[in-house]
Amino acid sequence: MTDNQDYLGMDHDPKLRLKANVLMLQLKGAGYAAIFCLVAAFAIWVLYAIGLLLPEESRDRPDPTPFSYMLSVDENGHA
């Protein structure tokens, strides 16, 4: 009985194993990227759902710090 079970025909193309390894690494990276994107989207959805649980009054209020972006200038003209 022989142990040579060349199902992919790698004896004919020596670069096939390298191509298969590169393809599997690319698919693995794409899977990691998909998982990362799904986790980020789920986190954003959770924050949105928490925001929906807040009372209506808290969403209709004006900004508590509307002038926080303005710089104060002293008498010498320095910020």
Secondary structure, DSSP 8 states (H G I E B T S, - for coil): ------SS-TTT-TTHHHHHHHHHHHHHHHHHHHHHHHHHHHHHHHHHHHHHHS-HHHHHS--S-TTTT-----TTS--
